Each structure stands twice: as structure tokens, then as C-alpha cells.
Amino acid sequence: MSDLFTIIREWVKESFGEDKMPHFDRTVYWVEQLKPGADEAFRIAAIAHDIERAFRIGNYEERFKNSEKGFADDERLRHHQEERCEKII
């Protein structure tokens, strides 16, 4: 693993705690299983795929329970993607 991947993994661990790391490490594992030779960007995306959850304000889930689409709501997906990118960049 590269230094950048290691730095991002440590940041994810600091953000969520050691007890949550199996979820993130397993995501990287499956990326590598499904795409042998996955590049650094792919592995970083895997390890940090839920990073915006570490910085949520308020009850995020409650906002989408009343939506017809629930967690498949376009607004939720856009927010999830944009927030993740902002946190990583």
C-alpha cells in the first residue's frame, strides 16, 4: 500500500474508531478481489467510501424516512457523494 493510502486509512480510523475498521478494510479486500490490480485511487475510494458519516450533524437518517425512495432518494445520494468528496479533498 502507498503512503497516501496509509494516510487516508489512518484518517478514516481516527474519524470512526478502530472498532469500525473491519467494515472499511473488508471493502478494500472486496475491491481487490473483484478488480485485481486496483489502482491507488480505487483503493482510497474503497477505504473512505462512507467518510461523510463521521461528520454528520443531526439525525441524518430521519430526513429520509418519509421520502418515497428512502435511502435511494436522489437528494440523499447527491449529498452522500458530494460530502464524501469534500471530506477527502
N, C-alpha and C positions, 0 to 999 in steps of 0.2 A: 504494500500500500504506500501511496505517496505521502509526503509531508502534509500536503493540503487536505487530503482525505483524513489523515490522522487529526489535524487541527479541527476540521468540521465535526468529526466523530466526538472529539473531546467536548466541543461546544454543545452538541446535542446531549451528551451525558450530563454536563453541568446544568443544562436547561431542564431536563426531565428527571434526572437521578439515575443512579446505577441500576436500580430495580426495573426500569423501563427499557434498558438497552437490549434485552433479548429480542424485543419486537423489531427494533431498528436493525440489529445485526442479522436477524433472520431475513429481513427484506433484502439486504445486501447479498446474503447467501443465495436467495432465490434468483436475484438478478444474475448472479454469476452462473447459476445452474442453467438458467434459461437462455442466457447470452454469454457463453464462454468468451473470455477476452473483452468483456465490457470495459469501456474506457473509464478514465477517472471521473469525467463529468456524469456518466451514468451511475457510477457507484456513489458519488456525492449526492446526487438526486435521490438515490435509494435511502441513504442513511439519514437524510434531512427531510424526508417526504412529509412529515407531519409537524415540522418545526413551529408553525404558527400556533399550534395548540398550546405550546408552552407559554405563550404571551397573550392568551385570551383575556378579555375583560368582560365580566358578567357571565351570565349563563347563555353561552353560545347555542347550545342545543335547543333551548326553549324557543329561540327565534324561528326555528324551522319546523317545530312540531305541528303548527297549524297550517303549514304550506301543503298543498295537494301533493307536491312532489317530494316533500320531506327533505332528506339529505341529498337528493338528486336535483334540488332546486337550482336553477341557473345562477341566481344571485349567490347562493352559498358556494357553488363550485368556483365561480369567478373570484369571490372573496378568498377562498381557500388557496387558489393558485397565486393570486396577486400578493397576499400576505406572506406566503412561503417565499416567493421571490424576493420581496423586500427584506425579509429577515436574513436571507442568505447573502444578498448583495450588500 
